[in-house]
Amino acid sequence: FQQFYNTVDSIVVGNYIGPNALAAVGASTPIVNLMVGLFTGLGTGAGVVIAQFFGAKDEKGVHDGVHTTIALCLVAGVAMGFIGVGLSPAILRLLDTPAEIMEGSVTYLQIYFMGVIALMIYNMGSAILRAVGDSKRPLYFLIICCVLNVAMDIVAVVVFNLAVEGVAIATSLAQLISAVLVCRSLIRSKQSYRLELKNIRIEGRMMRRAVHIGLPAGLQSVLYAVSNMIITASINKFGTDTVAAWVAVNKLDAFNWMVMSAYSISLMTFVGQNYGAGLYDRARASLRDCMALGIITTSLISVLFMLTCRFFFGLFVEDESVMVIAVEILGFMAPWYWLYAPIEIFGGGLRGLGDTLIPTIITAAGICLTRVIWIYTAVPRWHSISTVALSYPLTWGLTAVAFVIYYFGFVRKRLMRANNGK
């Protein structure tokens, strides 16, 4: 449902406005990920610390974690809004965004960043609820707001004849509603994670622990976004049809990594709570079981996408030339989705243990750095969209192998020793 926000934007503009508008909306995605990734990583760190405090029944730690997280969110949201609005045109030019979609891309991106604080409040608030084991209410809020987003998108484009600015406004309003709902839940809670507006402040101990765990995760998100921006710049050189096809593939592809992200988040919470309670065997077993679930799920998604991709792409575009390019790209990526599962599962489990530096280094080298090297060396030599797409399974495989070696060679043994020493 979280992915549904941006997907609805793409479906509406792709069908009612055209491929250029679809490409304009898609061109903003790497920039949004870059700006949001760093601060979301800090929120992830706060969620891990809250989960560990909650598992250890440290109510003061939970209280400080909640209010520090929200304070950080407010400061970061305001800063990101100003920076994003101001730098949007320059960053889009840096990415070689095609001239025919530049105006629409700038408009969409600037409106998005005006409302980004609401997105951050929802994500941070949801992270708090998940850290204490409540994943249902964030889902319910998303369902409500996604339905509203669909309705507002259609009204903005079909009734009021607005272009990309219409879907951007609709998305921002939906995100604002979700932020209000999650804050209302925290304020009305009677538990240790209750949000009290007068106590919103940054507490030093909590901030240090959150930054220690969350900063590497945030930097990892930034590196992901930078590598994807470099890929976007490479894609932009193939023309508008290829850009539109790449956007359509990314919208479909995102449902796979959102599922893996959900596994990662739930595992991070489970491991964090059990690690805080000293139940090391439980933490280790949960990682093993989640890995099996992840690989099975991604394999099923791969088969589904390969069999039905033309139907799903048809939701975004009608142009046959765009459709052909999209099918070609997906053919290089979907069969290898299972390689992505270990990256998210190990990453989530290790963050739950408070171990984020080494996973960040593994991901930065295995995915981000390798992907950039591939774009600058292989793509100029074999200049085709398939060469660009091949960078994904290649880097997934390398990174997955590195995670397996690190976990079984070091982390698993450490957990077993800790459990035996209790």
C-alpha positions as CSV (number, residue, x, y, z in Angstrom):
1,F,0.0,0.0,0.0
2,Q,2.9,2.4,0.6
3,Q,4.2,1.7,-2.9
4,F,0.6,2.2,-4.1
5,Y,0.9,5.9,-3.5
6,N,3.4,6.6,-6.3
7,T,2.1,3.8,-8.4
8,V,-1.4,5.4,-8.6
9,D,0.2,8.7,-9.7
10,S,2.0,6.8,-12.5
11,I,-1.2,4.9,-13.6
12,V,-3.3,8.1,-13.7
13,V,-0.7,10.3,-15.6
14,G,0.3,7.4,-17.9
15,N,-3.3,6.8,-19.0
16,Y,-4.8,10.3,-18.9
17,I,-1.9,12.6,-19.7
18,G,0.7,10.5,-21.6
19,P,4.2,8.9,-21.6
20,N,5.9,12.3,-21.1
21,A,4.0,12.9,-17.9
22,L,4.7,9.3,-16.7
23,A,8.4,9.9,-17.3
24,A,8.2,13.2,-15.5
25,V,6.8,11.6,-12.4
26,G,9.3,8.7,-12.6
27,A,12.3,11.1,-13.0
28,S,11.7,12.3,-9.4
29,T,12.0,9.0,-7.7
30,P,15.8,8.7,-7.3
31,I,16.0,12.3,-6.0
32,V,13.2,11.6,-3.4
33,N,15.0,8.5,-2.3
34,L,18.2,10.3,-1.9
35,M,16.7,13.1,0.3
36,V,14.5,10.9,2.4
37,G,16.9,7.9,2.7
38,L,19.4,9.5,5.1
39,F,16.7,10.6,7.6
40,T,14.7,7.4,7.3
41,G,17.9,5.6,8.2
42,L,18.1,7.6,11.4
43,G,14.5,6.7,12.1
44,T,15.4,3.0,11.5
45,G,18.1,3.4,14.2
46,A,15.6,4.9,16.6
47,G,13.2,2.0,15.9
48,V,15.9,-0.6,16.7
49,V,16.8,1.2,20.0
50,I,13.1,1.5,20.9
51,A,12.5,-2.2,20.2
52,Q,15.5,-3.2,22.3
53,F,14.3,-1.0,25.2
54,F,10.8,-2.4,24.8
55,G,12.1,-6.0,25.0
56,A,14.2,-5.1,28.1
57,K,11.1,-3.5,29.7
58,D,12.9,-0.1,30.0
59,E,10.0,2.3,29.9
60,K,12.1,5.4,30.3
61,G,14.2,4.3,27.3
62,V,11.1,3.8,25.2
63,H,9.7,7.2,26.3
64,D,13.0,9.0,25.4
65,G,13.2,7.1,22.1
66,V,9.7,8.1,21.0
67,H,10.1,11.8,21.7
68,T,13.7,12.0,20.3
69,T,12.5,10.3,17.1
70,I,9.6,12.7,16.5
71,A,11.8,15.7,17.3
72,L,14.4,14.5,14.8
73,C,11.7,14.0,12.3
74,L,10.3,17.5,12.6
75,V,13.8,19.1,12.2
76,A,14.7,16.9,9.3
77,G,11.4,17.3,7.5
78,V,11.6,21.1,7.5
79,A,15.2,21.1,6.4
80,M,14.5,18.6,3.7
81,G,11.5,20.5,2.4
82,F,13.5,23.7,1.9
83,I,16.5,21.9,0.4
84,G,14.4,19.8,-1.9
85,V,12.3,22.6,-3.3
86,G,15.4,24.8,-3.9
87,L,17.7,22.2,-5.5
88,S,15.1,20.3,-7.6
89,P,15.8,22.0,-11.0
90,A,19.6,21.8,-10.6
91,I,19.6,18.1,-9.7
92,L,17.3,17.2,-12.6
93,R,19.6,19.1,-15.0
94,L,22.5,17.2,-13.5
95,L,20.7,13.9,-14.3
96,D,20.4,14.9,-18.0
97,T,16.6,14.9,-17.7
98,P,15.1,15.2,-21.2
99,A,14.0,18.7,-22.0
100,E,10.4,17.6,-22.9
101,I,9.8,16.3,-19.3
102,M,11.9,18.8,-17.4
103,E,9.1,21.2,-16.5
104,G,6.8,18.5,-15.3
105,S,9.5,16.8,-13.3
106,V,10.4,20.0,-11.5
107,T,6.7,20.8,-10.7
108,Y,6.1,17.3,-9.3
109,L,9.3,17.2,-7.3
110,Q,8.8,20.6,-5.7
111,I,5.2,20.0,-4.6
112,Y,6.3,16.6,-3.3
113,F,9.0,18.2,-1.1
114,M,6.6,20.8,0.2
115,G,4.7,18.0,1.8
116,V,7.6,15.7,2.7
117,I,7.4,16.4,6.4
118,A,4.1,14.6,6.5
119,L,5.6,11.6,4.9
120,M,8.5,11.5,7.4
121,I,6.1,11.9,10.4
122,Y,4.1,8.9,9.1
123,N,7.1,6.8,8.5
124,M,8.7,7.7,11.9
125,G,5.5,7.2,13.8
126,S,4.9,3.9,12.1
127,A,8.4,2.8,12.9
128,I,7.6,3.5,16.6
129,L,4.4,1.4,16.5
130,R,6.2,-1.5,14.7
131,A,9.1,-1.3,17.2
132,V,6.6,-2.2,20.0
133,G,4.9,-4.9,17.8
134,D,2.0,-3.0,16.4
135,S,2.1,-3.3,12.6
136,K,-1.7,-3.4,12.1
137,R,-2.6,0.3,12.6
138,P,0.1,1.6,10.2
139,L,-1.4,-0.7,7.6
140,Y,-5.0,0.5,8.3
141,F,-3.9,4.1,8.0
142,L,-2.2,3.4,4.7
143,I,-5.2,1.6,3.2
144,I,-7.5,4.6,4.1
145,C,-5.1,7.1,2.7
146,C,-4.4,5.1,-0.5
147,V,-8.1,5.0,-1.2
148,L,-8.3,8.7,-0.7
149,N,-5.2,9.2,-2.9
150,V,-6.8,7.3,-5.8
151,A,-9.9,9.4,-5.5
152,M,-8.1,12.7,-5.3
153,D,-5.8,11.7,-8.2
154,I,-8.7,11.0,-10.5
155,V,-10.6,14.2,-9.4
156,A,-7.5,16.4,-10.0
157,V,-6.6,15.0,-13.4
158,V,-10.0,14.1,-14.9
159,V,-12.3,16.7,-13.3
160,F,-10.0,19.7,-12.9
161,N,-7.7,18.9,-15.9
162,L,-4.6,19.3,-13.8
163,A,-1.4,17.5,-15.0
164,V,1.5,16.3,-12.8
165,E,0.8,19.0,-10.3
166,G,-2.6,17.5,-9.6
167,V,-1.3,14.0,-8.7
168,A,1.5,15.6,-6.6
169,I,-1.0,17.6,-4.6
170,A,-3.2,14.6,-4.1
171,T,-0.3,12.5,-2.9
172,S,0.8,15.2,-0.4
173,L,-2.7,15.5,1.0
174,A,-3.0,11.8,1.4
175,Q,0.4,11.7,3.2
176,L,-0.7,14.5,5.5
177,I,-3.8,12.5,6.5
178,S,-1.7,9.4,7.3
179,A,0.6,11.5,9.4
180,V,-2.3,12.9,11.4
181,L,-3.7,9.4,12.0
182,V,-0.4,7.9,13.2
183,C,0.2,10.8,15.6
184,R,-3.3,10.5,17.0
185,S,-2.6,6.9,17.8
186,L,0.6,7.7,19.6
187,I,-0.9,10.6,21.5
188,R,-3.9,8.5,22.7
189,S,-1.8,5.5,23.8
190,K,-1.7,4.6,27.5
191,Q,1.6,2.6,27.1
192,S,5.2,3.7,27.5
193,Y,5.4,4.8,23.9
194,R,2.7,7.5,24.3
195,L,3.5,10.7,22.5
196,E,3.3,13.8,24.7
197,L,3.7,17.0,22.6
198,K,5.2,19.0,25.5
199,N,8.0,16.4,25.8
200,I,9.1,16.4,22.2
201,R,12.8,17.0,22.4
202,I,16.1,15.4,21.5
203,E,17.5,13.4,24.4
204,G,21.3,13.0,24.2
205,R,21.7,9.3,25.1
206,M,18.9,8.3,22.8
207,M,20.2,10.5,20.0
208,R,23.7,9.0,20.2
209,R,22.4,5.4,20.1
210,A,20.0,6.1,17.3
211,V,22.7,7.8,15.2
212,H,25.2,5.0,16.0
213,I,22.7,2.4,14.6
214,G,20.8,4.6,12.1
215,L,23.5,6.7,10.4
216,P,25.1,3.8,8.6
217,A,21.6,2.7,7.5
218,G,20.9,6.3,6.3
219,L,24.2,6.5,4.4
220,Q,23.4,3.1,2.8
221,S,20.1,4.5,1.6
222,V,21.9,7.6,0.3
223,L,24.4,5.4,-1.6
224,Y,21.6,3.4,-3.1
225,A,19.9,6.6,-4.2
226,V,23.2,8.0,-5.7
227,S,23.8,4.8,-7.7
228,N,20.2,4.8,-8.9
229,M,20.6,8.5,-9.9
230,I,23.6,7.6,-12.0
231,I,21.6,4.8,-13.6
232,T,18.8,7.2,-14.2
233,A,21.2,9.6,-15.9
234,S,22.3,6.7,-18.1
235,I,18.7,5.7,-18.9
236,N,17.8,9.3,-19.8
237,K,20.3,9.2,-22.7
238,F,18.3,6.4,-24.4
239,G,15.3,8.8,-24.9
240,T,11.8,9.4,-23.5
241,D,10.3,6.0,-24.5
242,T,13.1,4.2,-22.6
243,V,12.6,6.5,-19.6
244,A,8.9,5.8,-19.6
245,A,9.6,2.0,-19.9
246,W,12.1,2.2,-17.0
247,V,9.5,4.0,-14.9
248,A,6.9,1.3,-15.6
249,V,9.4,-1.5,-14.7
250,N,10.4,0.3,-11.5
251,K,6.8,0.6,-10.4
252,L,6.3,-3.2,-10.8
253,D,9.7,-4.0,-9.5
254,A,9.1,-1.9,-6.4
255,F,6.4,-4.3,-5.2
256,N,9.1,-7.0,-4.9
257,W,11.5,-5.0,-2.8
258,M,8.6,-3.5,-0.7
259,V,7.7,-7.1,0.3
260,M,11.3,-7.8,1.1
261,S,11.5,-4.5,3.0
262,A,8.5,-5.6,5.0
263,Y,10.2,-8.8,6.0
264,S,13.3,-6.8,6.9
265,I,11.4,-4.4,9.1
266,S,9.5,-7.1,10.9
267,L,12.6,-9.2,11.4
268,M,14.5,-6.1,12.7
269,T,11.8,-5.5,15.3
270,F,11.6,-9.2,16.3
271,V,15.4,-9.6,16.6
272,G,15.7,-6.2,18.4
273,Q,13.1,-7.2,21.1
274,N,14.5,-10.6,21.6
275,Y,18.1,-9.4,21.7
276,G,17.1,-6.8,24.3
277,A,15.5,-9.6,26.4
278,G,18.5,-11.8,26.1
279,L,16.8,-14.5,24.0
280,Y,19.6,-15.0,21.5
281,D,18.5,-18.4,20.1
282,R,15.1,-16.9,19.3
283,A,16.7,-14.0,17.4
284,R,18.9,-16.5,15.4
285,A,15.9,-18.8,14.6
286,S,13.8,-15.9,13.4
287,L,16.4,-14.9,10.9
288,R,16.6,-18.4,9.5
289,D,12.8,-18.7,9.2
290,C,12.5,-15.3,7.6
291,M,15.2,-16.1,5.1
292,A,13.2,-19.1,3.9
293,L,10.1,-17.1,3.6
294,G,11.9,-14.3,1.7
295,I,13.3,-16.7,-0.9
296,I,10.0,-18.5,-1.4
297,T,8.1,-15.2,-1.8
298,T,10.6,-13.6,-4.2
299,S,10.5,-16.7,-6.3
300,L,6.7,-16.6,-6.6
301,I,6.8,-12.9,-7.4
302,S,9.3,-13.6,-10.2
303,V,7.1,-16.2,-11.8
304,L,4.0,-14.0,-11.4
305,F,5.7,-10.9,-13.0
306,M,7.2,-12.9,-15.9
307,L,3.8,-14.4,-16.8
308,T,1.7,-11.2,-16.4
309,C,4.1,-8.3,-17.0
310,R,2.4,-7.1,-20.2
311,F,-0.9,-6.8,-18.3
312,F,0.6,-4.8,-15.5
313,F,2.6,-2.6,-17.8
314,G,-0.6,-1.9,-19.7
315,L,-1.9,-0.2,-16.5
316,F,0.8,2.5,-17.1
317,V,1.3,2.8,-20.8
318,E,-0.5,1.9,-24.1
319,D,2.4,2.7,-26.4
320,E,3.7,-0.6,-27.9
321,S,7.3,0.6,-28.3
322,V,7.4,1.5,-24.6
323,M,5.8,-1.9,-23.7
324,V,8.5,-3.8,-25.7
325,I,11.3,-2.0,-23.9
326,A,9.7,-2.6,-20.5
327,V,9.3,-6.3,-21.1
328,E,12.9,-6.6,-22.2
329,I,14.2,-4.8,-19.1
330,L,12.1,-7.0,-16.7
331,G,13.4,-10.1,-18.4
332,F,16.9,-9.4,-17.2
333,M,15.8,-8.6,-13.6
334,A,12.7,-10.7,-12.5
335,P,14.3,-14.2,-12.7
336,W,16.9,-13.1,-10.2
337,Y,14.7,-11.5,-7.5
338,W,15.6,-14.3,-5.1
339,L,19.1,-13.0,-4.9
340,Y,17.8,-9.8,-3.3
341,A,16.2,-11.7,-0.4
342,P,19.4,-12.3,1.6
343,I,20.4,-8.7,1.3
344,E,17.2,-7.4,3.0
345,I,16.8,-10.3,5.5
346,F,20.4,-10.3,6.7
347,G,20.3,-6.4,6.7
348,G,17.2,-6.3,8.9
349,G,18.4,-9.0,11.3
350,L,21.8,-7.4,11.8
351,R,20.2,-4.0,12.4
352,G,18.0,-5.6,15.1
353,L,21.3,-6.7,16.8
354,G,22.6,-3.1,16.5
355,D,25.2,-4.2,13.9
356,T,24.9,-1.7,11.0
357,L,28.4,-0.7,10.0
358,I,29.6,-3.9,8.3
359,P,26.3,-4.4,6.5
360,T,26.5,-0.9,5.2
361,I,30.0,-1.4,3.9
362,I,29.0,-4.7,2.3
363,T,26.0,-3.1,0.6
364,A,27.9,0.0,-0.4
365,A,30.7,-2.0,-2.1
366,G,28.6,-4.9,-3.4
367,I,25.7,-2.9,-4.8
368,C,26.4,0.8,-5.0
369,L,30.1,0.9,-6.0
370,T,29.9,-2.1,-8.3
371,R,26.8,-0.8,-10.0
372,V,28.4,2.6,-10.7
373,I,31.6,0.9,-12.0
374,W,29.4,-1.2,-14.3
375,I,27.5,1.9,-15.6
376,Y,30.7,3.7,-16.4
377,T,32.6,0.8,-17.9
378,A,30.3,-1.8,-19.4
379,V,27.4,0.4,-20.6
380,P,29.6,2.6,-22.8
381,R,31.2,-0.5,-24.4
382,W,27.9,-2.4,-24.9
383,H,25.5,0.5,-25.2
384,S,22.1,-1.1,-24.6
385,I,19.3,-1.0,-22.1
386,S,19.9,-4.7,-21.3
387,T,23.4,-3.9,-20.2
388,V,22.0,-1.4,-17.8
389,A,19.4,-3.8,-16.5
390,L,22.1,-6.5,-16.0
391,S,23.7,-4.4,-13.3
392,Y,20.9,-5.3,-10.9
393,P,21.2,-9.2,-10.7
394,L,25.0,-8.9,-10.9
395,T,25.3,-6.7,-7.9
396,W,22.5,-8.6,-6.0
397,G,24.5,-11.8,-6.4
398,L,27.8,-10.3,-5.2
399,T,26.2,-8.7,-2.2
400,A,24.2,-11.7,-1.2
401,V,27.3,-13.9,-1.1
402,A,29.2,-11.3,1.0
403,F,26.3,-11.3,3.6
404,V,26.2,-15.1,3.8
405,I,30.0,-15.1,4.5
406,Y,29.8,-12.4,7.1
407,Y,26.8,-13.8,9.0
408,F,27.8,-17.5,9.1
409,G,31.5,-16.7,9.5
410,F,31.1,-14.2,12.4
411,V,27.6,-13.1,13.6
412,R,26.0,-16.5,14.0
413,K,28.9,-17.8,16.1
414,R,28.8,-14.8,18.3
415,L,25.1,-15.3,19.0
416,M,25.7,-19.0,19.8
417,R,28.5,-18.0,22.3
418,A,26.2,-15.4,23.9
419,N,23.4,-17.9,24.3
420,N,25.7,-20.5,25.8
421,G,27.2,-17.9,28.2
422,K,23.9,-16.9,29.8
